[in-house]
Amino acid sequence: MRSIAAVSLLLALSAPAASMSAAELSRSPAESALREMEARLAAAVAAKDKKAFQALWADDVAIFPPGSPVVIGRDGILAEWDPILSNPEVSLTWSPEKVEVAGSGDLGYTYGKYLWSGKGPDGQRLARNGKYVTIWRKEKDGRWRAVVDLGTPSDPPSTPAAKPRPQTP
């Protein structure tokens, strides 16, 4: 009778694990937390929610916009991201391909690909692909916040189309 109860208990405890994928089973709680933070950041950007967006960054955050100086601090980040967060015709989506957390459990990184879409100066729809890496730090309050963020475009730089030369007879 005891063996039947033990087997029943073992099956009950293992049922949730059986429904999880191998990737989910291998993730540490800290890696899952970083994936959740990425999802919250993406949701804040999609909703154009500046308050929720700004809360996910550390006070001393640094971002490295292409072709611009380093931007430091939450207010600077908000100003840098304002063209995305304030324009309903611009979207930025991404998903982490890799999530890793240091053995200390207080520092980690995510990286992946992003897609920006909006309108160009001529009013035509544009889409730009890129890559990003974000470094996350577990703060004293126990919350993960982004401390460094870097995105780089993958698409080649746009160049004006060459004008055809007039043909001479």
N, C-alpha and C positions, 0 to 999 in steps of 0.2 A: 504494500500500500504506500509506503514511504517513497519507493522508487517511482511510482506513478505520479505522486504529488511533485517530486523533484523534476521529473521530465516535463510535467505540465507547466511548472514555474519557469523552467529553462526555455520552453517554447514561447511562453508569454513574454518573457524578457527579450527574446531574440526576434520576435515578430517585427518590431519597428525597424531593426537593423536589416532584416531581410528585404524590406521594401525600399531601402536606400540604395543608391548607386554606389559603385566602388569608389568613385571620386568623392562622393559625400562622406563615405566612411573614413577615407584617408585624411580628410581635412581636420586640422586642429580647430578648437574653438576660436583661437585668435585669427586664423585664416578666414574662418566663416564670418567673424566680426568685420574684417577688412572688406570682404565681399559685400557685406551689408552696408558698410560706409560708402563704398563705391555706388551702390544702388541708391542710397539716400542722396548722395551728391548729384547723381544723374537725374533723379526725380525732382530735386530742387531746381536744377537748370531747366528741365522740361516744363516745369510749372512757372518758371520765371519768378520764383520765390526767393527774393534777395535776402531776407532774414534767415531762412533755413539754410541757404547757400553759405552765407557768411559764418554761421555757427559751426560749420564743419571744418574750418581752417584754424590752425594754431595762431596765437597772437603774433608770433615771430615768423610766420610763413614767408617763404620766398618762392616766387615763380619767375620763369625765364622766358618771356615772350620772344618769339623769333624777331630779330632785327631791332630789339628795344633793350633798354637797360633792365637790370633785375628789379623786380617789384617786391617790396617787403611790407608785410603787415596786412591785416584784414581789410582796412580801408583802401589800401592800394590795390588789393586783389579785386575788391568790389568795383573800383573805378575801371580797372583793366578789363573786367568781364562785362561791364555795363552794355557794350554794344550787342552782346549775346542775350543778356538778361532783360534788356529793355525793348528789344525788337521782336515783335511777334512773328515776323517773317524769317527769323534766323533760328536754326536748331543746331544743337550739338549733341550727338549721341556717342556712347562708347561702352565698351565692355572689357573687363580685365581678362587677359589671357593667362596671366601668371600672378599668383599671390604668394608671398613668402613672408614669414615672420621670424625674426631673430630668436635664438635660443633664450635670450633674456626675457622675451615676451612683451617688450615695450617699444619695439621698433619693427617696421615692416615696409614692404613696398608692393606696388601693383604696377603692371604695365599691360598695354594692349593697343588697340587701334581705335581711332575715332573717325566720325564723319560729320563734317560741318556742312550745312546747306543754308543758302540765303540768296540774296540778289547781289549781283555785281554793280559797278558804277553805271553800267548801261541799262540796268533794270532787268537783265536776263538772269534766270535762275542759274546758280552755280552750286557745285558740290566739290568739296575738298576732303581728301583722305589724309590721315596722319597717324602718328604713333605718339604715345605718351608714357611717362613714368611718374608715379606719385609715391612719395615717401610719407608714411604715416607714423605718428608717435602717440603712444598711450600717455595721456596727460595725468597730472596728479589727481584729478577728479575721477580717473578711471575711464575716461572717454577717449576714443581714438580721434585724432584730428590730423588733417593733412599739414605737413610742415614744409615740403618741397614739391613743386609740380613743374613738369617740363613737357611741352608738346612740340612736336616737329612735323611739318607737312611732309607727306610722302609724294604728293603730286609734283611734277616738275614745275618750276616757276613759269608763270604765263609770260609770253612775249608777244608783242604786237605782230600781227600777220604782216609779212613782207608785201609791199605793193608790187604788182607786176610791172615790169619795165615795158615801156612802149616798144613795140617792134618796129624796126626800121626796114624799109624795103631794100 
